[in-house]
Amino acid sequence: MGAHGGHLVLADLESACGSSPNRLCEWVFERTDSDGWATAADLIIDKPLRVIFILVVAFVLTRLVRRAIREFGERLADSQHRESVRALRKSRASQLLSDGESDGRSMARVQTLVSVLSSLANAAIWLIAILLILGEFNISLAPLLAGAGIFGIALGFGAQTIVADFLSGLFMVIEDQFGVGDVIDVGEVSGTVEGVSLRTTTLRDVHGTVWHVPNSEIRRVANKSQIWSRAVLDIEVAYDTDLRRAEGIIQRVADDLWQDDDFAAADIIDPPEVWGIERLGPDGVAIRLVVKTDPSEQWVVARELRLRLKEAFEEAGIEIPFPQRTVWLRNDAPTPRSERPVVDTSEPRPPETTDELVENPG
């Protein structure tokens, strides 16, 4: 076949199979010398096979990525749980987090991480798969990519807060800053965590009010119930109290509560400690007592201790001081002239004779 014939064959092949013909289309064209059969083979057999291959690969990738994300979340939860147990091993607080509570909290975090990261990974994988499928049908992706870029920029400017909430929530979950049931203080609001999502954190305060706080607005978190808590009481006594005796009574009452099996809520971890004189106030002397408790039990323990200390002080005759003030009264009003004492300002006259000096000795 001459050069002119070869150019015609290539032109026919390009018109039937495109500028980059695949082997199946080229093989069918060479065997049948028919544009229709070659085009049909390309559209009915080759392209569907490529599309099916892309879909299968995307499906397998999503499964593998999901499994990898789950294993990552489980390792992260196990690592942080081991750190918590290691920190509590020095005291009987190692029994603090029961297996059920620890597993429940870890599983909740794992499910959140797996759900979020898997959704992101699935979206990315299937987006790439769709673009590849469109490319198989010779659809120009340049306009689509340009439009998607413009839409992404506009969405980024309009949804900056949502993106910030999402990223902040993701790091909160990964770092395990707090979880459902924890008592936290996030600045303007404090309360018990009732829900944690990637966009908001739901709190219920002591009055029962539910607060929904965007994660991006949480600049700092004070977790009052993570791993263990501490009840701190400053007990004031009068200045004339025997302070060493008062400290002994406080220590005895705290130890009795620690060893009291009937008070089930008093899950005290370590022996209570009296740290001594905290301050010399205007009305009394404050003695500090600290008690290490289970998470969120510090308030129950503190209330019971106050009740028992009040009863012990009344029995021992120790006065709990009340505000006392010393008041000085001064009259700054001018005294009337008629009530003013008469003062002789004249100079004394020397006696003129001896008799006068005897009669007036002063």
C-alpha positions in Angstrom: 0.0 0.0 0.0 1.4 3.4 -1.0 1.9 6.4 1.2 -1.4 7.9 0.0 -3.3 4.7 0.9 -1.6 4.6 4.3 -2.7 8.1 5.0 -6.3 7.2 4.1 -6.2 4.1 6.4 -4.9 6.3 9.3 -7.6 8.9 8.6 -10.3 6.3 8.6 -8.9 4.7 11.8 -8.9 8.1 13.5 -12.4 8.9 12.4 -13.6 5.5 13.8 -11.6 5.2 17.0 -10.4 8.8 17.7 -6.9 10.3 17.7 -5.7 7.9 20.4 -7.3 4.5 19.4 -7.4 1.7 21.8 -6.3 -1.8 20.8 -9.8 -3.3 20.6 -11.1 -0.6 18.3 -8.0 -0.8 16.1 -8.2 -4.6 16.0 -11.8 -4.6 14.9 -11.2 -1.9 12.3 -8.3 -3.9 10.8 -10.4 -7.1 10.7 -13.6 -5.6 9.4 -12.4 -2.4 7.7 -15.7 -0.9 9.0 -16.0 2.4 10.9 -19.3 1.3 12.4 -18.1 -2.0 13.8 -15.0 -0.3 15.2 -17.0 2.5 16.8 -19.5 0.0 18.2 -16.7 -2.2 19.7 -15.3 0.9 21.3 -18.6 2.2 22.7 -20.2 -1.2 23.6 -17.2 -3.2 24.9 -14.1 -1.1 25.5 -15.4 2.0 27.2 -17.9 0.1 29.5 -15.1 -2.2 30.5 -12.9 0.8 31.4 -15.8 2.4 33.3 -16.4 -0.8 35.2 -12.7 -1.1 36.0 -12.7 2.5 37.3 -15.8 1.9 39.5 -14.4 -1.3 40.9 -11.1 0.3 41.7 -12.9 3.2 43.4 -15.0 0.8 45.4 -12.0 -1.2 46.6 -10.2 2.0 47.5 -13.0 3.3 49.6 -13.1 0.0 51.5 -9.4 0.0 52.1 -9.3 3.6 53.1 -12.2 3.1 55.5 -10.4 0.2 57.1 -7.2 2.1 57.4 -9.0 5.1 59.0 -10.8 2.8 61.5 -7.5 1.1 62.5 -5.9 4.6 62.9 -8.8 5.7 65.2 -8.6 2.6 67.3 -4.8 2.9 67.7 -5.2 6.5 68.7 -7.9 5.7 71.3 -5.9 2.9 72.7 -2.8 5.0 73.0 -4.6 7.8 74.9 -6.3 5.3 77.1 -3.0 3.7 78.0 -1.6 7.2 78.9 -4.5 7.9 81.2 -4.1 4.6 83.0 -0.4 5.2 83.3 -1.0 8.6 84.9 -3.3 7.0 87.5 -1.3 4.0 88.3 0.3 5.6 91.3 -2.9 5.5 93.2 -6.0 3.5 93.4 -7.4 5.8 90.7 -6.3 3.2 88.2 -9.8 1.8 88.8 -11.3 5.2 87.9 -12.4 4.5 84.4 -14.2 1.2 84.1 -13.8 -0.9 81.0 -17.3 -0.1 79.9 -17.0 3.6 80.3 -13.5 3.7 78.7 -14.7 1.5 75.8 -17.8 3.5 75.3 -15.9 6.8 75.1 -13.2 5.3 72.9 -15.8 3.8 70.5 -17.7 7.1 70.3 -14.5 8.9 69.3 -13.6 6.1 66.8 -17.0 6.2 65.2 -16.8 10.0 64.9 -13.3 9.9 63.3 -14.2 7.1 61.0 -17.4 8.7 59.9 -15.8 12.1 59.1 -12.6 11.0 57.6 -14.3 8.2 55.6 -16.8 10.7 54.2 -14.0 13.0 53.1 -12.0 10.1 51.6 -15.0 8.7 49.8 -15.9 12.1 48.3 -12.3 12.6 47.0 -12.1 9.0 45.5 -15.5 9.2 43.8 -14.9 12.7 42.5 -11.7 11.4 40.8 -13.5 8.4 39.5 -16.2 10.5 37.9 -13.6 12.8 36.3 -11.9 9.7 34.8 -15.2 8.3 33.5 -16.0 11.6 31.8 -12.5 11.5 30.3 -13.3 8.1 28.8 -16.1 9.6 26.8 -13.9 12.4 25.5 -15.7 15.1 27.5 -13.5 18.1 28.0 -12.8 18.5 31.7 -11.2 22.0 31.4 -14.5 23.9 31.6 -15.7 21.7 34.5 -12.5 22.1 36.4 -12.5 25.9 35.9 -16.2 26.1 37.0 -15.4 23.9 40.0 -12.5 26.1 40.9 -14.6 29.2 40.8 -17.3 27.6 42.8 -14.8 26.3 45.3 -13.3 29.8 45.8 -16.8 31.3 46.2 -17.7 28.6 48.7 -14.5 29.0 50.6 -15.1 32.7 51.1 -18.7 32.2 52.0 -18.2 29.3 54.3 -15.0 30.2 56.2 -16.8 29.9 59.6 -18.1 26.4 58.7 -14.7 25.3 57.6 -13.1 26.7 60.8 -15.8 24.9 62.9 -15.1 21.7 61.0 -11.3 21.8 61.5 -11.6 22.8 65.1 -14.1 20.0 65.8 -11.8 17.5 64.0 -8.8 18.4 66.2 -11.0 18.3 69.4 -12.1 14.8 68.6 -8.6 13.6 67.7 -7.0 15.1 70.8 -9.8 14.0 73.0 -10.1 17.4 74.7 -13.5 16.5 76.1 -16.4 14.0 75.6 -20.0 13.5 76.3 -20.6 13.7 80.1 -17.6 15.9 80.8 -18.0 19.2 82.7 -16.2 21.9 80.9 -15.7 25.7 80.9 -15.3 27.3 77.5 -15.2 30.9 78.6 -18.7 32.5 78.6 -20.4 29.1 79.1 -19.8 26.2 81.4 -21.8 23.0 81.8 -22.1 19.3 81.0 -21.3 18.2 77.5 -24.4 16.6 75.9 -23.2 16.4 72.3 -20.0 16.9 70.3 -20.1 17.3 66.5 -17.6 18.6 64.0 -19.5 21.9 63.9 -20.9 22.6 67.4 -20.6 21.5 71.0 -23.8 21.2 73.0 -23.6 22.1 76.7 -26.2 22.1 79.5 -25.5 24.5 82.3 -26.5 24.2 86.0 -29.8 26.0 85.3 -30.8 23.5 82.7 -30.2 25.8 79.7 -28.8 24.1 76.6 -26.0 26.0 74.8 -24.8 25.3 71.2 -21.3 26.6 70.9 -19.6 26.7 67.5 -16.3 24.9 67.7 -14.3 27.7 66.1 -15.3 30.1 68.9 -13.9 27.8 71.6 -10.5 29.3 72.3 -9.7 27.4 75.4 -11.3 24.5 77.3 -11.2 23.8 81.0 -12.2 20.2 81.5 -13.2 19.7 85.2 -13.9 16.0 84.9 -11.2 14.3 82.9 -9.4 11.4 84.5 -9.8 12.8 88.0 -11.1 15.9 89.9 -10.3 17.7 93.1 -12.5 19.3 95.7 -10.9 22.3 97.3 -12.5 23.8 100.5 -11.3 26.9 102.3 -12.9 26.5 105.8 -12.8 29.7 107.9 -12.6 29.7 111.7 -12.5 32.6 114.1 -9.2 34.2 115.1 -9.3 33.0 118.7 -9.6 29.4 117.6 -6.8 26.9 118.3 -5.8 26.4 114.7 -3.9 23.1 115.2 -6.9 21.7 116.9 -9.1 22.9 114.0 -6.8 21.3 111.4 -7.0 18.0 113.3 -10.8 18.1 113.3 -10.9 18.9 109.6 -8.5 16.0 108.9 -10.5 13.6 111.0 -13.8 14.5 109.3 -12.3 14.2 105.8 -10.8 10.8 106.7 -14.1 9.5 108.1 -15.8 10.4 104.8 -13.1 8.7 102.8 -13.6 5.5 104.8 -17.4 5.7 104.9 -18.8 2.9 102.7 -22.3 4.1 103.2 -21.6 7.3 101.3 -21.5 5.7 97.9 -21.1 8.9 95.9 -17.9 9.8 97.7 -15.5 8.1 95.4 -12.4 9.6 96.9 -9.2 8.5 95.2 -6.4 9.4 97.6 -6.3 10.3 101.3 -7.6 13.8 102.0 -5.0 16.4 102.8 -5.1 19.5 104.9 -2.7 22.0 103.3 -2.8 24.4 106.2 -3.5 28.1 106.6 -4.6 29.5 103.2 -5.2 33.2 104.1 -5.8 35.6 107.0 -9.1 37.2 106.1 -10.8 40.2 107.5 -13.3 38.0 109.5 -11.4 34.8 110.1 -8.6 32.4 109.2 -9.1 30.1 106.2 -7.8 26.5 106.4 -7.5 24.7 103.0 -8.6 21.1 102.6 -8.1 19.2 99.3 -9.7 15.9 98.3 -8.9 14.0 95.1 -12.1 12.4 93.7 -13.5 10.6 90.7 -14.4 12.8 87.7 -17.4 15.1 88.4 -17.7 13.9 92.0 -15.9 16.9 93.6 -19.1 18.8 94.1 -20.9 16.0 95.9 -17.9 15.4 98.1 -17.5 19.1 98.9 -21.2 19.4 99.9 -21.0 16.4 102.2 -17.8 17.6 103.8 -19.3 21.1 104.5 -22.2 19.5 106.3 -20.0 17.2 108.4 -17.5 20.0 109.2 -20.4 22.2 110.4 -21.6 19.5 112.7 -18.1 18.7 114.0 -17.3 22.4 114.7 -20.6 22.8 116.6 -19.7 19.8 118.7 -16.2 21.0 119.4 -17.3 24.6 120.1 -15.4 26.1 117.2 -16.9 29.2 115.8 -17.4 29.7 112.1 -16.8 33.5 111.8 -19.3 36.0 110.6 -18.5 39.4 109.2 -17.3 41.7 112.0 -16.4 45.4 111.8 -15.1 48.0 114.2 -16.8 51.3 113.7 -15.3 54.7 114.8 -17.7 57.6 115.2 -16.5 61.1 114.9 -18.5 64.3 115.1 -17.2 66.8 112.6 -20.1 69.4 113.1 -19.0 72.8 114.5 -19.7 73.3 118.2 -22.1 76.3 119.0 -20.5 79.3 120.5 -22.6 79.2 123.7 -21.4 75.6 124.4 -17.7 76.3 123.9 -15.6 76.4 127.1 -14.3 79.8 128.3 -10.6 80.0 128.0 -8.6 82.7 129.8 -5.9 83.8 127.3 -4.6 86.8 129.4 -1.1 86.6 130.7 -0.7 86.0 134.5 0.0 89.1 136.6 3.0 88.8 139.0 2.1 89.3 142.7 2.8 92.8 144.0 3.2 92.0 147.8 4.2 89.1 150.0 0.7 88.8 151.4 -0.8 88.5 148.0 1.7 85.8 147.1 0.6 83.8 150.2 -3.1 84.1 149.6 -2.7 83.2 145.9 -0.1 80.5 145.8 -1.0 79.3 142.3 
